[in-house]
Amino acid sequence: MNTPDQHAVEKSAIRKVCLRLVPFVALMFFINFLDRTAISFAGPNGLTEDLGLKAAQFGLASGIFFIGYILLEVPSNLALHRYGARKWLARIMVSWGIVSLLFTWVSSVEALYILRVLLGIAEAGFFPGAILFLSMWVPAKHRSKILSLFYLAQPLTVVLGAPLAAALIEQHGLFNLAGWRVMFLGVSIPAIIIGIVAWFYLVDSPREAKWLNAEEKEWLSQALEKEHQQKGTAHASVRTVMFNGRVWLLCLIYFGFIYGLYALAFFLPTIISGFQQQFGATFNVIQKGLITGVPYLFAAVAMYFWSRDATRRGCRTWHIALPALTGAISVPLALYMETPLATILVISVTASSIFAALPNFWTLPTQFLSGASAAAAIALINTLGNVAGFSAGYLTGMLHDSTGSYTVPMMVVGGFMLLSSLLMVLLNVKRRGVEPTHFAQEQSQ
């Protein structure tokens, strides 16, 4: 048990990590998610018309990003573990910024596909690398808080990024470019700038941080080392991780969340554009951008308070399974709403469910793995989960083309989220009797 002095040092150290690292890494994540989903804003605002894309082609262009991403995810995260987060995350950002910039001049469907694959290759390893980096800075009992603050960047990307993208699209004619091309230009440059800054700003470990005093460095280093030594599989090989049943269950659970996340991210702007035909409601580009951000604003609030509860109680099974079940129910309900407002409110419940579960989900792998095995596990989970990123884009577009509506595609989203909820319960049942019945009991005692 900590003495009052140790408690003060712990509180001070965690506060400094929250203030110094989390906002910057969250900014990197903000730019990352905006760059990979920029195509969703460009699609209904000129890109599909200028390049002659059908819904299935647009969905393929959205999802094909994940092919390169998946192939290089695990190697990239192992490289981050070997060379250090500072260098590797900076390299990733500059690389994807350069590729993203090239979308400004894309002129054919084939070139769009190629650039989306290259963007995935450039971004591979960023998200799991950021998760691993932050997990290496704080003990397990503080990770729900840290990761929820980091994850706020993702819904806020849409809350702030959708109006920003709309404003850039409105600059049609700037540099003799179409509005959607101006948007790609505007969202790519920050990645290059922040990537260069990250090289000088990030620090790889507490002992290297000049902004921590000696006591804070010592407490963080000892707490993390003690936790590392207590993990039964901390020194498991990467090969062992690949055959770990618990890791594969986590992959499947994550798949359902990511399928729902990207089905919304890639097609919500298109669905909103369809309100004119469905409800007779007409919105301009700026209004569409603001409406697109509404579900994600609710999601940011829900995620913050849900993660606070998980931090206070310890991250229990229902902190992940219940949001998944709620999302599974709300997705089909959105199809039967009779006004744009009701539709957006129900979609807000779905978005809130996804984002409430995700930061709590990511506390799980580092509770039984560390070092290279944790790097491999996080990358593997994110890699196979992101197969859903490809599937969601392509299948949603294909099913829409086949059926003429989003009814079947959204039913599929609900089915995958229901599967995530059931698998989360199964994972807890498998642990019962040999381990605590919730995932952070040992940390909350």
PASE-543220 format. One record per residue (C-alpha): x, y, z; residue number from 1. Coordinates in steps of 0.1 Angstrom, whole numbers, always signed. Layout:
PT; x; y; z; zaro
PT; X; Y; Z; NUM;
...
END
This chain:
PT; x; y; z; zaro
PT; +0; +0; +0; 1;
PT; +13; +35; -9; 2;
PT; +23; +59; +19; 3;
PT; +8; +94; +17; 4;
PT; +41; +106; +2; 5;
PT; +41; +78; -24; 6;
PT; +4; +86; -32; 7;
PT; +13; +122; -39; 8;
PT; +42; +112; -62; 9;
PT; +19; +87; -80; 10;
PT; -8; +114; -85; 11;
PT; +17; +139; -97; 12;
PT; +34; +115; -121; 13;
PT; +1; +104; -137; 14;
PT; -11; +140; -140; 15;
PT; +21; +150; -158; 16;
PT; +18; +120; -182; 17;
PT; -19; +130; -189; 18;
PT; -9; +166; -196; 19;
PT; +23; +161; -214; 20;
PT; +18; +130; -236; 21;
PT; -19; +122; -239; 22;
PT; -29; +155; -257; 23;
PT; -1; +152; -282; 24;
PT; -6; +115; -290; 25;
PT; -44; +123; -292; 26;
PT; -36; +150; -317; 27;
PT; -17; +125; -338; 28;
PT; -46; +102; -336; 29;
PT; -70; +130; -346; 30;
PT; -50; +136; -377; 31;
PT; -46; +99; -384; 32;
PT; -84; +92; -383; 33;
PT; -92; +123; -403; 34;
PT; -68; +113; -431; 35;
PT; -80; +77; -434; 36;
PT; -117; +88; -434; 37;
PT; -113; +119; -455; 38;
PT; -127; +98; -484; 39;
PT; -160; +96; -466; 40;
PT; -164; +134; -469; 41;
PT; -151; +136; -504; 42;
PT; -174; +108; -517; 43;
PT; -208; +126; -517; 44;
PT; -192; +160; -524; 45;
PT; -177; +154; -559; 46;
PT; -153; +125; -558; 47;
PT; -178; +98; -568; 48;
PT; -192; +120; -595; 49;
PT; -158; +131; -609; 50;
PT; -143; +96; -609; 51;
PT; -176; +78; -618; 52;
PT; -178; +56; -588; 53;
PT; -207; +32; -579; 54;
PT; -214; +25; -542; 55;
PT; -195; -8; -543; 56;
PT; -165; +9; -559; 57;
PT; -166; +37; -533; 58;
PT; -169; +10; -506; 59;
PT; -139; -9; -521; 60;
PT; -119; +23; -522; 61;
PT; -127; +30; -486; 62;
PT; -119; -5; -474; 63;
PT; -90; -14; -496; 64;
PT; -69; +9; -473; 65;
PT; -68; -20; -448; 66;
PT; -50; -44; -472; 67;
PT; -16; -27; -468; 68;
PT; -24; -18; -432; 69;
PT; -31; -55; -423; 70;
PT; +0; -69; -441; 71;
PT; +24; -46; -422; 72;
PT; +7; -41; -389; 73;
PT; +25; -67; -368; 74;
PT; +60; -60; -383; 75;
PT; +55; -23; -378; 76;
PT; +46; -27; -341; 77;
PT; +75; -49; -335; 78;
PT; +98; -23; -352; 79;
PT; +83; +3; -328; 80;
PT; +92; -19; -298; 81;
PT; +127; -24; -312; 82;
PT; +135; +12; -323; 83;
PT; +114; +32; -299; 84;
PT; +80; +50; -303; 85;
PT; +95; +84; -308; 86;
PT; +113; +76; -341; 87;
PT; +87; +51; -354; 88;
PT; +56; +71; -348; 89;
PT; +72; +102; -363; 90;
PT; +82; +82; -393; 91;
PT; +47; +68; -398; 92;
PT; +31; +103; -396; 93;
PT; +54; +118; -422; 94;
PT; +49; +88; -445; 95;
PT; +12; +89; -445; 96;
PT; +11; +127; -448; 97;
PT; +30; +125; -480; 98;
PT; +8; +97; -494; 99;
PT; -24; +116; -483; 100;
PT; -11; +147; -502; 101;
PT; -11; +127; -534; 102;
PT; -49; +123; -532; 103;
PT; -52; +159; -542; 104;
PT; -43; +150; -578; 105;
PT; -60; +115; -581; 106;
PT; -76; +112; -616; 107;
PT; -89; +76; -620; 108;
PT; -105; +48; -601; 109;
PT; -74; +27; -604; 110;
PT; -52; +55; -590; 111;
PT; -76; +59; -561; 112;
PT; -73; +22; -552; 113;
PT; -35; +23; -554; 114;
PT; -33; +54; -532; 115;
PT; -57; +39; -506; 116;
PT; -35; +8; -504; 117;
PT; -3; +29; -501; 118;
PT; -20; +50; -474; 119;
PT; -27; +18; -454; 120;
PT; +9; +7; -458; 121;
PT; +21; +41; -446; 122;
PT; -2; +42; -416; 123;
PT; +4; +5; -405; 124;
PT; +13; +3; -369; 125;
PT; +3; +38; -358; 126;
PT; -28; +30; -338; 127;
PT; -15; -1; -320; 128;
PT; +18; +16; -316; 129;
PT; +1; +46; -299; 130;
PT; -18; +22; -276; 131;
PT; +14; +3; -267; 132;
PT; +33; +35; -261; 133;
PT; +8; +49; -237; 134;
PT; +4; +15; -219; 135;
PT; +42; +16; -213; 136;
PT; +39; +48; -194; 137;
PT; +13; +40; -168; 138;
PT; +4; +10; -145; 139;
PT; -27; -10; -154; 140;
PT; -50; +7; -129; 141;
PT; -46; +40; -147; 142;
PT; -49; +27; -183; 143;
PT; -87; +31; -187; 144;
PT; -83; +67; -178; 145;
PT; -53; +73; -201; 146;
PT; -67; +54; -230; 147;
PT; -102; +70; -228; 148;
PT; -86; +105; -229; 149;
PT; -66; +93; -259; 150;
PT; -96; +77; -276; 151;
PT; -116; +110; -273; 152;
PT; -96; +121; -303; 153;
PT; -115; +96; -326; 154;
PT; -151; +108; -321; 155;
PT; -138; +144; -319; 156;
PT; -122; +139; -353; 157;
PT; -156; +137; -368; 158;
PT; -172; +164; -345; 159;
PT; -145; +189; -354; 160;
PT; -132; +172; -386; 161;
PT; -165; +170; -405; 162;
PT; -172; +208; -403; 163;
PT; -135; +214; -411; 164;
PT; -137; +191; -441; 165;
PT; -169; +208; -452; 166;
PT; -153; +242; -450; 167;
PT; -123; +230; -471; 168;
PT; -147; +215; -497; 169;
PT; -164; +249; -498; 170;
PT; -131; +264; -511; 171;
PT; -139; +250; -545; 172;
PT; -116; +267; -571; 173;
PT; -87; +274; -547; 174;
PT; -55; +266; -566; 175;
PT; -78; +257; -595; 176;
PT; -88; +225; -576; 177;
PT; -122; +210; -570; 178;
PT; -135; +213; -534; 179;
PT; -129; +177; -525; 180;
PT; -93; +180; -537; 181;
PT; -87; +211; -516; 182;
PT; -100; +191; -486; 183;
PT; -73; +163; -492; 184;
PT; -47; +190; -495; 185;
PT; -58; +206; -462; 186;
PT; -59; +175; -441; 187;
PT; -26; +160; -453; 188;
PT; -2; +188; -445; 189;
PT; -7; +187; -407; 190;
PT; +4; +150; -406; 191;
PT; +38; +159; -421; 192;
PT; +43; +189; -397; 193;
PT; +32; +170; -365; 194;
PT; +53; +140; -375; 195;
PT; +84; +162; -376; 196;
PT; +75; +177; -342; 197;
PT; +69; +142; -327; 198;
PT; +105; +133; -334; 199;
PT; +117; +160; -310; 200;
PT; +87; +159; -285; 201;
PT; +81; +123; -276; 202;
PT; +101; +104; -251; 203;
PT; +104; +66; -251; 204;
PT; +104; +59; -213; 205;
PT; +98; +76; -179; 206;
PT; +135; +75; -171; 207;
PT; +143; +97; -201; 208;
PT; +116; +123; -194; 209;
PT; +131; +156; -183; 210;
PT; +97; +169; -173; 211;
PT; +94; +143; -145; 212;
PT; +113; +148; -112; 213;
PT; +135; +121; -98; 214;
PT; +109; +107; -74; 215;
PT; +83; +105; -102; 216;
PT; +107; +88; -126; 217;
PT; +115; +62; -99; 218;
PT; +79; +55; -89; 219;
PT; +67; +51; -125; 220;
PT; +97; +29; -135; 221;
PT; +94; +7; -104; 222;
PT; +56; +3; -107; 223;
PT; +59; -7; -144; 224;
PT; +87; -31; -137; 225;
PT; +69; -47; -109; 226;
PT; +38; -52; -130; 227;
PT; +60; -66; -158; 228;
PT; +75; -92; -135; 229;
PT; +41; -103; -121; 230;
PT; +26; -112; -155; 231;
PT; +28; -149; -160; 232;
PT; +32; -147; -197; 233;
PT; +51; -115; -198; 234;
PT; +81; -132; -216; 235;
PT; +60; -153; -239; 236;
PT; +74; -154; -274; 237;
PT; +57; -138; -304; 238;
PT; +50; -172; -318; 239;
PT; +33; -182; -285; 240;
PT; +11; -151; -288; 241;
PT; -1; -163; -323; 242;
PT; -14; -195; -307; 243;
PT; -30; -178; -277; 244;
PT; -67; -185; -276; 245;
PT; -75; -155; -255; 246;
PT; -58; -132; -280; 247;
PT; -78; -147; -309; 248;
PT; -111; -142; -289; 249;
PT; -101; -105; -285; 250;
PT; -95; -103; -322; 251;
PT; -131; -115; -329; 252;
PT; -146; -91; -303; 253;
PT; -127; -62; -318; 254;
PT; -138; -72; -353; 255;
PT; -174; -65; -344; 256;
PT; -167; -30; -330; 257;
PT; -145; -20; -360; 258;
PT; -171; -32; -385; 259;
PT; -196; -9; -369; 260;
PT; -172; +19; -365; 261;
PT; -161; +20; -402; 262;
PT; -196; +13; -416; 263;
PT; -207; +45; -399; 264;
PT; -175; +64; -407; 265;
PT; -175; +57; -444; 266;
PT; -212; +59; -451; 267;
PT; -228; +83; -426; 268;
PT; -221; +113; -448; 269;
PT; -237; +95; -477; 270;
PT; -267; +85; -456; 271;
PT; -272; +121; -446; 272;
PT; -270; +132; -482; 273;
PT; -298; +107; -488; 274;
PT; -321; +125; -464; 275;
PT; -333; +147; -492; 276;
PT; -347; +117; -511; 277;
PT; -359; +98; -480; 278;
PT; -374; +127; -460; 279;
PT; -375; +157; -485; 280;
PT; -349; +175; -463; 281;
PT; -322; +195; -480; 282;
PT; -289; +205; -464; 283;
PT; -259; +224; -477; 284;
PT; -223; +211; -474; 285;
PT; -216; +229; -441; 286;
PT; -249; +217; -426; 287;
PT; -242; +181; -436; 288;
PT; -208; +184; -420; 289;
PT; -223; +196; -387; 290;
PT; -250; +169; -388; 291;
PT; -223; +142; -394; 292;
PT; -206; +153; -362; 293;
PT; -237; +150; -339; 294;
PT; -235; +113; -332; 295;
PT; -198; +116; -325; 296;
PT; -203; +144; -300; 297;
PT; -227; +122; -280; 298;
PT; -201; +94; -284; 299;
PT; -173; +115; -269; 300;
PT; -195; +124; -238; 301;
PT; -206; +88; -234; 302;
PT; -171; +74; -237; 303;
PT; -157; +98; -211; 304;
PT; -182; +90; -184; 305;
PT; -183; +53; -192; 306;
PT; -145; +51; -189; 307;
PT; -145; +70; -157; 308;
PT; -169; +44; -142; 309;
PT; -146; +16; -155; 310;
PT; -116; +33; -139; 311;
PT; -135; +36; -106; 312;
PT; -149; +1; -105; 313;
PT; -122; -18; -124; 314;
PT; -129; -26; -161; 315;
PT; -156; -54; -158; 316;
PT; -170; -76; -186; 317;
PT; -202; -55; -188; 318;
PT; -182; -23; -195; 319;
PT; -176; -39; -229; 320;
PT; -204; -64; -235; 321;
PT; -233; -40; -226; 322;
PT; -223; -12; -251; 323;
PT; -219; -39; -278; 324;
PT; -254; -52; -271; 325;
PT; -268; -17; -271; 326;
PT; -252; -9; -304; 327;
PT; -265; -42; -319; 328;
PT; -301; -32; -310; 329;
PT; -299; +5; -320; 330;
PT; -284; +0; -355; 331;
PT; -316; -17; -370; 332;
PT; -338; +7; -351; 333;
PT; -323; +37; -370; 334;
PT; -337; +22; -402; 335;
PT; -373; +27; -391; 336;
PT; -372; +63; -379; 337;
PT; -395; +87; -397; 338;
PT; -376; +120; -394; 339;
PT; -339; +130; -399; 340;
PT; -337; +140; -362; 341;
PT; -349; +107; -349; 342;
PT; -325; +88; -373; 343;
PT; -295; +109; -361; 344;
PT; -304; +104; -324; 345;
PT; -306; +66; -328; 346;
PT; -273; +66; -348; 347;
PT; -259; +86; -319; 348;
PT; -267; +57; -296; 349;
PT; -249; +33; -319; 350;
PT; -218; +56; -321; 351;
PT; -219; +61; -283; 352;
PT; -220; +23; -277; 353;
PT; -189; +17; -300; 354;
PT; -168; +44; -284; 355;
PT; -178; +36; -248; 356;
PT; -165; +0; -253; 357;
PT; -133; +6; -272; 358;
PT; -109; +23; -247; 359;
PT; -120; -3; -220; 360;
PT; -114; -31; -245; 361;
PT; -78; -20; -250; 362;
PT; -69; -23; -214; 363;
PT; -72; -61; -217; 364;
PT; -42; -73; -237; 365;
PT; -16; -56; -215; 366;
PT; -31; -71; -184; 367;
PT; -17; -105; -193; 368;
PT; +11; -97; -218; 369;
PT; +40; -72; -219; 370;
PT; +71; -64; -239; 371;
PT; +75; -79; -274; 372;
PT; +45; -103; -267; 373;
PT; +22; -73; -259; 374;
PT; +34; -55; -290; 375;
PT; +27; -85; -311; 376;
PT; -7; -92; -295; 377;
PT; -19; -56; -298; 378;
PT; -8; -55; -334; 379;
PT; -24; -89; -342; 380;
PT; -57; -79; -326; 381;
PT; -58; -46; -344; 382;
PT; -47; -62; -377; 383;
PT; -74; -89; -377; 384;
PT; -99; -66; -362; 385;
PT; -92; -42; -391; 386;
PT; -102; -68; -416; 387;
PT; -136; -54; -406; 388;
PT; -124; -21; -419; 389;
PT; -121; -35; -454; 390;
PT; -152; -57; -450; 391;
PT; -174; -28; -437; 392;
PT; -166; -5; -466; 393;
PT; -169; -31; -494; 394;
PT; -198; -51; -481; 395;
PT; -219; -21; -471; 396;
PT; -215; -6; -506; 397;
PT; -221; -40; -523; 398;
PT; -252; -48; -503; 399;
PT; -265; -13; -510; 400;
PT; -260; -17; -547; 401;
PT; -277; -51; -546; 402;
PT; -307; -41; -525; 403;
PT; -311; -4; -532; 404;
PT; -311; +6; -495; 405;
PT; -290; +5; -463; 406;
PT; -314; -19; -445; 407;
PT; -295; -51; -451; 408;
PT; -260; -35; -446; 409;
PT; -271; -20; -412; 410;
PT; -286; -53; -402; 411;
PT; -252; -69; -408; 412;
PT; -236; -42; -386; 413;
PT; -260; -51; -358; 414;
PT; -252; -88; -362; 415;
PT; -215; -83; -358; 416;
PT; -219; -61; -327; 417;
PT; -241; -87; -312; 418;
PT; -214; -113; -318; 419;
PT; -189; -91; -300; 420;
PT; -212; -89; -270; 421;
PT; -217; -126; -268; 422;
PT; -179; -134; -272; 423;
PT; -171; -109; -245; 424;
PT; -194; -128; -221; 425;
PT; -178; -161; -233; 426;
PT; -143; -147; -226; 427;
PT; -153; -139; -190; 428;
PT; -169; -174; -185; 429;
PT; -136; -190; -197; 430;
PT; -117; -170; -171; 431;
PT; -140; -178; -142; 432;
PT; -127; -202; -117; 433;
PT; -90; -197; -126; 434;
PT; -88; -159; -127; 435;
PT; -108; -129; -114; 436;
PT; -143; -126; -128; 437;
PT; -135; -91; -141; 438;
PT; -104; -78; -158; 439;
PT; -90; -53; -134; 440;
PT; -100; -67; -100; 441;
PT; -64; -71; -90; 442;
PT; -56; -35; -98; 443;
PT; -87; -21; -81; 444;
PT; -81; -38; -47; 445;
END
